[in-house]
Amino acid sequence: MERLPLRAGSAGERARQRAEQRVLAQQPRDLGLALRAAREAVERSRRYGDPRDLGTAQAWLQPWWNDPAAPPAARLLKATVLQARHDFDPALEELDRLLRERGLPAALQAQAELTRAGVLQVRGRWHEAREGCQRLAAPPLSLSYGHACLAELDSLQGKDAEATQRLAALDRAPGAPHAWIALLRAELAERQGLATAGALYARALQLDDDLYVRAGYADWLLDAGRPKEAAAIVRAGQPESLDQIPDALLLRLAIAWTRSGDPQAGRAATEMQQRFDAAALRGDTSHARERGRFALDVRGDAATALEEALTNWAQQREPADAVLLVRAARAAKQPDAEEPVRRFVRERSMQDRRLEKRP
């Protein structure tokens, strides 16, 4: 029997979750309760990076999970859970079916379009993602999320000056998603190789202490050769015990401690390896990007890193995925392995200064 670590949280939160579990057993088909509890579980998974919360969300949605005629809100949440698990194709199928329906409420349509555009962007299908962003930006939705999404796609394809101006203008607009825009501006500055990325990441983190933002800020610090600061960013607000730190942050901590020669590096590496091993026993084959980074930056195993990076590239084609594959290919002294990224860069006119760096 595997003993899973207890995630940090207030006693009140844990009591509430136990109460919800009792209610789930008593009222498994209460749609309003199920939707609310599933949304909260998805939010917890984003905050803590714990895949068990995605399982909780699915448990709440189980009566409607395989029902093609389920209420739209339940199907949107199902697609969100699938996307978070990196089950991208089933998530897109669910979102496509949902968006073909007539009379879909505007709020659900907007969230479905935004989620779909995000998945398509991860998959490297930028043209299709742009079409969804345009629908979000155009009437009747006319959402700033759509304009920000279009600016991000422009920035990925070398229209840096235009994207920078558009994001800055959006950031000044009242009611805009300022935390998300701050993150997009930070990522754009990072791809441009600008030192201003650090301040932008700090602002994004101040606006929303999100797991993804904290990991991105740590990555920028690591790339800038500042591992001690990266470790400090990771540790801020996290439990002392390593087994309670989310996977994404523990990986960055292991890298930062390895690079800075911290004596705790071995302990963090062991904990991270145990989590990868446990995921493999569960049949979880996702998160090849994280396994590749661990092999390259902690274990120094370039061959394994390249294998994982190639596996990851078949599923995800974000800038970070491209950077990993190029770094791993160069570390393994296999320049031909870079070709999938180089072809993608040529076909999409992708711009990212990090692709020119040495490993």
C-alpha positions in Angstrom: 0.0 0.0 0.0 1.4 3.4 -1.0 1.2 6.1 1.7 0.3 9.4 0.0 1.4 12.7 1.5 -1.1 14.9 3.2 -1.4 18.1 1.3 -1.1 21.3 3.3 -4.4 23.0 4.0 -6.4 24.3 6.8 -8.3 22.0 9.2 -11.5 23.8 8.1 -10.8 23.0 4.4 -10.2 19.3 5.2 -13.3 19.1 7.3 -15.3 20.7 4.4 -13.9 18.2 2.0 -14.9 15.3 4.2 -18.4 16.7 4.5 -18.6 17.0 0.7 -17.6 13.3 0.4 -20.4 12.3 2.7 -22.9 14.4 0.7 -21.6 12.9 -2.6 -22.4 9.4 -1.2 -25.9 10.6 -0.2 -26.7 12.8 -3.2 -24.7 11.6 -6.2 -27.1 13.1 -8.8 -27.5 16.6 -7.3 -26.2 18.5 -10.4 -25.9 21.9 -8.7 -23.8 20.5 -5.9 -21.7 18.4 -8.2 -20.9 21.3 -10.5 -19.9 23.5 -7.6 -17.8 20.8 -5.9 -16.1 19.8 -9.2 -15.2 23.4 -10.0 -13.6 23.7 -6.5 -11.7 20.5 -7.0 -10.3 21.7 -10.4 -9.3 25.0 -8.7 -7.5 23.1 -5.9 -5.6 21.0 -8.5 -4.4 24.3 -10.1 -3.4 25.7 -6.8 -1.7 22.7 -5.4 -0.8 20.6 -8.5 -2.3 17.5 -6.9 -3.8 15.1 -9.5 -6.0 13.6 -6.8 -8.2 16.7 -7.0 -8.9 15.9 -10.7 -10.0 12.5 -9.6 -12.3 14.2 -7.1 -13.7 16.4 -9.8 -14.4 13.3 -12.0 -16.1 11.6 -9.0 -18.5 14.4 -8.7 -19.3 14.4 -12.4 -19.4 10.6 -12.7 -23.2 10.4 -13.2 -22.9 12.6 -16.3 -19.3 11.7 -17.4 -20.2 9.3 -20.3 -23.6 10.9 -21.1 -23.4 12.7 -24.5 -26.6 14.5 -23.5 -25.3 15.7 -20.2 -25.9 19.4 -19.3 -23.4 21.7 -21.0 -21.8 22.9 -17.7 -21.0 19.3 -16.8 -19.5 18.6 -20.2 -17.4 21.7 -20.0 -16.0 20.7 -16.7 -15.3 17.2 -18.0 -13.3 18.8 -20.9 -11.4 20.9 -18.3 -10.5 17.8 -16.3 -9.3 16.0 -19.5 -7.2 19.0 -20.5 -5.6 19.2 -17.1 -4.7 15.5 -17.4 -3.1 16.1 -20.8 -5.8 14.0 -22.5 -5.9 16.7 -25.2 -7.7 14.9 -28.0 -10.7 13.7 -25.9 -10.9 17.2 -24.4 -11.1 18.8 -27.9 -13.7 16.3 -29.0 -15.9 17.2 -26.0 -15.4 21.0 -26.6 -16.1 20.7 -30.3 -19.4 18.9 -29.6 -20.3 21.5 -27.0 -19.6 24.5 -29.3 -21.7 23.0 -32.1 -24.8 23.2 -29.9 -27.4 25.9 -30.5 -28.5 28.2 -27.7 -25.4 27.7 -25.5 -25.3 30.4 -22.8 -22.7 33.1 -23.6 -20.6 32.5 -20.5 -20.3 28.8 -21.3 -19.5 29.5 -24.9 -16.8 31.9 -23.9 -15.2 29.5 -21.5 -15.4 26.6 -23.9 -13.8 28.7 -26.7 -11.0 29.9 -24.4 -10.3 26.3 -23.1 -10.4 25.0 -26.7 -8.0 27.7 -27.9 -5.6 26.9 -25.1 -5.6 23.2 -25.9 -5.0 23.9 -29.6 -2.2 26.3 -28.8 -0.5 23.6 -26.6 -0.9 21.1 -29.5 0.8 23.6 -31.9 -2.4 24.1 -34.0 -2.1 27.9 -33.9 -4.3 28.6 -36.9 -7.3 26.9 -35.3 -6.5 28.5 -32.0 -6.5 31.9 -33.6 -10.0 31.3 -35.1 -11.3 30.6 -31.6 -9.6 33.7 -30.2 -11.2 35.8 -32.9 -14.6 34.5 -32.0 -13.9 35.5 -28.4 -12.8 39.0 -29.4 -15.6 39.7 -31.9 -19.2 40.6 -31.1 -21.3 39.4 -29.5 -18.8 38.1 -27.0 -16.2 41.0 -27.4 -14.0 39.8 -24.6 -10.6 41.1 -23.6 -9.6 37.4 -23.2 -9.9 37.1 -26.9 -7.8 40.1 -27.6 -5.1 38.9 -25.2 -5.2 35.4 -26.8 -4.7 37.0 -30.3 -1.8 39.1 -29.0 -0.1 36.0 -27.5 -0.4 34.2 -30.8 1.1 37.2 -32.6 4.0 37.3 -30.2 4.7 33.6 -30.8 5.0 34.4 -34.5 7.4 37.2 -34.3 5.1 40.2 -34.1 6.7 41.2 -30.9 6.2 45.0 -31.1 2.6 44.8 -32.0 1.9 42.2 -29.3 3.7 44.2 -26.7 1.7 47.3 -27.4 -1.6 45.4 -27.5 -1.0 43.7 -24.2 0.1 46.9 -22.6 -3.1 48.6 -23.8 -5.2 45.7 -22.6 -3.5 45.9 -19.2 -4.7 49.5 -18.8 -8.3 48.7 -19.5 -10.6 48.3 -16.5 -12.0 44.9 -15.9 -9.3 43.2 -18.0 -7.7 39.9 -16.8 -4.7 41.7 -15.4 -3.0 38.7 -13.8 -3.1 36.7 -17.0 -2.0 39.6 -19.1 0.9 40.2 -16.8 1.9 36.5 -17.3 1.6 36.8 -21.1 3.8 39.9 -21.0 6.4 38.2 -18.9 6.5 35.1 -21.2 6.8 37.4 -24.2 9.7 39.3 -22.6 11.4 36.0 -21.8 11.1 34.8 -25.4 12.6 38.1 -26.5 15.5 37.6 -24.0 14.7 40.8 -22.1 15.7 41.4 -18.5 12.3 43.0 -17.9 10.8 39.5 -17.8 11.8 39.2 -14.1 9.8 42.3 -13.0 6.8 41.2 -15.1 6.9 37.7 -13.6 7.1 39.3 -10.1 4.0 41.4 -10.9 2.1 38.5 -12.3 2.8 36.5 -9.1 1.8 39.5 -7.0 -1.6 39.6 -8.8 -2.2 35.9 -8.7 -0.1 33.5 -6.6 -0.7 30.7 -9.1 1.3 27.5 -9.3 2.0 28.0 -13.1 3.2 31.6 -12.5 5.5 30.7 -9.7 7.0 27.9 -11.7 7.4 30.2 -14.7 9.2 32.8 -12.6 11.5 30.1 -11.2 12.3 28.9 -14.7 13.2 32.4 -15.7 15.5 32.7 -12.7 17.1 29.4 -13.5 17.7 30.4 -17.1 19.2 33.6 -15.9 21.8 31.7 -13.8 20.2 32.6 -10.4 19.4 29.3 -8.9 19.4 30.5 -5.2 16.7 33.1 -6.1 14.8 30.4 -8.0 14.8 28.2 -4.9 13.6 31.1 -2.8 10.7 31.8 -5.1 9.7 28.1 -5.0 10.0 27.8 -1.3 8.0 31.0 -0.5 4.7 30.1 1.1 5.3 26.4 0.7 5.4 23.7 3.4 8.7 22.9 5.0 8.3 19.2 4.2 9.3 18.3 0.7 6.7 15.7 0.3 4.0 18.4 0.5 5.4 20.6 -2.2 3.6 20.3 -5.6 5.4 18.4 -8.3 5.9 21.4 -10.6 7.6 23.3 -7.8 9.6 20.4 -6.4 11.1 19.8 -9.9 12.3 23.5 -10.0 13.6 23.2 -6.4 15.6 20.0 -7.3 17.1 21.8 -10.3 17.9 25.0 -8.3 19.5 23.1 -5.5 21.5 20.9 -7.9 22.9 24.0 -9.7 23.7 25.9 -6.6 25.3 22.9 -4.9 22.8 22.9 -2.0 23.3 19.8 0.2 19.5 19.2 0.1 19.6 18.6 -3.7 19.9 14.8 -3.3 16.8 14.7 -1.0 14.8 16.7 -3.5 15.9 14.5 -6.4 15.0 11.3 -4.5 11.5 12.7 -3.7 11.0 13.7 -7.3 12.1 10.4 -8.6 9.7 8.6 -6.3 6.8 10.6 -7.6 7.7 9.8 -11.2 7.9 6.1 -10.2 4.6 6.3 -8.5 3.0 7.9 -11.6 4.4 5.2 -13.8 2.8 2.5 -11.5 -0.5 4.3 -12.0 -0.1 4.1 -15.7 0.4 7.9 -16.0 2.5 8.5 -19.1 1.9 12.3 -19.3 4.3 15.0 -18.1 7.2 13.8 -20.3 8.4 17.5 -20.3 8.9 17.3 -16.5 10.6 13.9 -16.8 12.9 15.2 -19.5 13.9 18.3 -17.5 14.6 16.1 -14.5 16.8 13.8 -16.5 18.7 16.7 -18.1 19.0 19.2 -15.3 19.2 17.0 -12.2 20.4 13.6 -13.3 22.6 14.8 -16.2 21.3 12.0 -18.4 21.1 13.6 -21.8 20.1 10.4 -23.6 17.0 9.8 -21.4 16.2 13.6 -21.5 16.2 13.5 -25.3 14.0 10.4 -25.4 11.5 12.1 -23.0 11.7 15.4 -24.9 10.8 13.6 -28.2 7.9 11.9 -26.5 6.7 15.2 -25.1 7.0 17.0 -28.5 4.6 14.5 -30.0 2.0 15.7 -27.5 2.9 19.3 -26.7 4.4 22.1 -28.8 4.7 25.1 -26.6 7.9 27.2 -26.5 9.0 25.4 -23.3 8.7 22.1 -25.1 10.7 23.3 -28.1 13.4 24.7 -25.8 13.7 21.3 -23.9 14.0 19.3 -27.1 16.7 21.6 -28.5 18.6 21.6 -25.2 18.4 17.8 -24.8 19.5 17.2 -28.5 22.5 19.4 -28.0 23.4 17.9 -24.7 23.2 14.4 -26.3 25.2 15.6 -29.2 22.5 14.6 -31.6 21.8 17.8 -33.7 19.5 15.9 -36.1 17.1 15.4 -33.2 16.4 19.2 -33.3 14.8 18.9 -36.7 11.2 18.6 -35.5 11.5 21.9 -33.7 13.3 23.6 -36.6 10.6 22.5 -39.0 7.9 23.7 -36.6 9.8 27.1 -36.3 10.0 27.4 -40.1 6.3 26.5 -40.7 4.9 28.7 -37.9 7.4 31.6 -38.0 8.0 31.0 -34.4 10.3 33.4 -32.5 12.2 32.5 -29.3 15.7 33.6 -28.4 16.1 30.7 -26.0 16.3 28.3 -29.0 19.7 29.8 -29.9 21.3 29.2 -26.5 23.7 26.4 -25.7 22.5 23.7 -23.2 
